[in-house]
Structures are given as structure tokens and as C-alpha cells.
Amino acid sequence: MRRLRICLIGGGTGLSVLARGLKAYPVDITAIVTVADDGGSTGKIRNEMNIPAPGDIRNVLAALSDVEPLLEKLFQYRFDSDSMGRHPVGNLMLAAMTDITSDFGHAVRELSKILNVKGTVIPSTNTSPILNAVMEDGEIVVGESLIPKKNKRIDHVFLTPANIQPMNEAVEALYDADLIVMGPGSLYTSIIPNMLLQEIAEALINSTAKKLYVSNIMTQPGETTDYTVSDHIEAIHKHVGARFIQFVIANRKTLSEKISSNYERRNSAFVHCDTENIEAEGIKILTDDHLVLVNEDYAVRHDNNVLAEMIYELVLSEVSTIQVDE
């Protein structure tokens, strides 16, 4: 008897929100996290210490931690001072542990023990890659933080240097998984960067795990303007080089005019679930009327509890040959 194995792949706040919801379920969670971010505190530490970007790793560690709330709050605390670099404590701890162990991947493992992380957090690579984008007009943009600022349609993204090696543990986790979950999160700057590593792309194609994409609720200016759900899926397939996604979780519920107007001011809109195009690819659509939460400012996000329940029910129904540890 063993627990079901769910492998998450992505970055940004989306991955940490999903991880926080899933840790309540009797599953083994592995999170493969992008380290291509180059903005803010993460970018400063990355440049000064020549280590992979710690910010997204920090957020997932905090989400999966099982410690006193005050310790998690300390780990996420950000100094509001230029003299302190406005760094979160967790970023400084990751940098310090990397200095002590001389290895970023080892540093993540050691901090996972300190934070009593319920799962495994793995950087997609132990190096410090640069994310680049080729726009539809041919312009090449260098640097993750600059890509959305161009406000152009992206043709494709790539990493430099070329032939970057992934963490072996990340590749193994994809092959060992019962379910691989991609998203939610920034399509070109959080999710796809992990898939640009050749061995990870091959594992996504060849793993016997079921493959699920969690679609964003809203489009992201400078990345996915006017994208439908199938456009997001097509971009992933284009970069991996094969069609492998079998399921998608997407919002089909119509949201209010107040929400729409709120996002229009930021050049964002609902991600339309174009059912016919998705089903034509043989992809099954999963949805729930309670998938989306709306706050008092008419901002929307996934309900991490509903999302986690949907994912757990999917893996239970699709991986029926395994004796599940309840």
C-alpha cells in the first residue's frame, strides 16, 4: 500500500496556492519549481550570489510547511527597508543555506527539514538560467521580468545557456507520479520555463502519469492577452513538442460585469473556455461552480480548497489500480 503521488510543476503564487490546498489530503506531493525569475529581491540575490532564483521556491516551502504559524510568518517576512534590500527572510535563508552547503538543491532539502515540509520541493534546475522570449514581430527580449512589460504577443520562449540540465530528482518525480499537474500560474514565465529543459519535456511526454492543466481564470497582460483555454494548452504543447495533456480544469461560470470592468482597466479579461476546441483535442474538461472566489475588490482567484478536492477526486478515479492509503 502506498499513497498516490501528485507532481506539481510551475511557479509563482499559483503553485503555492495549489500546494497549500493539496497538503490536507493523503497524497505524496512533489513540487517542481521554476528558478528563472530575475525581478525584485529574488533577482538581487540571484545576481549577487549567482544562485538560482529563490522566490518561488520560498513560497512553495512556506505553503507546504507544517510549523508554528509564527515561524512561517517569519520565513515569509519581508524587510521594508532599502538598507536591508527589501528581502524576505526566506530568500536570505535560502541564500545562506546555499552558501553553507555550496549547493542550491541541497539547501532546499535542508530547509525543507527545518520547516517540516509535507512533501518534496525541487528546483527544476540547480543552475541559474535566463529566460528569453521571441515576440511575434521577431524582437528578442532577455530576462523574465522584462517579457510582460513589452506588451506584445509571444511566439516562444527559451533558456540560456542552452542544454541546461534539470535536477535528476525532478525528472524521477515526473516518471514516478500518478498525476502531473501544471498550473495555475503565468504561462510563459512560471509554467513553461520548467518544460524547456529537454529531459523534463521528455518525462512529461513519456511518463505514464495522467496529465492535468489548471487554466488561469483571467488573461495576463503582456503574456496571454486574448488567450482562450485551448490557446494556453497549445502553447504548452508547442514548447514541449507533443500533445500530452489529458485533462483541464477551467472556469465555465460567467462572472459579473463589475469583475469584468475591474480587470478591463488592467488590460485583462476572462479566459474563455472554448469547449469545442478543447474536446476536439481529446481533452476532458473539469469544472465546478465554486471554483472561483471573488473578494471585496472584485478580484478573482481559484478557491484552493475546491481546486485541491477536484484534483484529489481526479487522481482517485483515474488511478484505480493502486491501493490507496486513506
Buried (B, 14 or more C-beta within 10 A) or exposed (E): EEBBBBBBBBBBBBBBBBBBBBBEBEBBBBBBBBBBBBBBBBBBBBEEBEBBBBBBBBBBBBBBBEBEEEBBEBBBEBBEEEEEBEBBBBBBBBBEBBEEBEBBBBBBBBBBEBBEBBBBBBBBBBBBBBBBBBBEEEEEBEBBBBBBEBEBBBBBBBBEEEEBEBBEBBBBBBBBBBBBBBBBBBBBBBBBBBBBBBBBBBBBBEBEBBBBBBBBBBBBBBBBBEBBBBBBBBBBBEBBEEBBBBBBBBBBEEBEEEBBEBBEEEEBBBBBBBBEBBEEBEBEBBBBEEBBBBEEEBEBBBBBBBBBBBBBEBBBEBBEEBEBEE
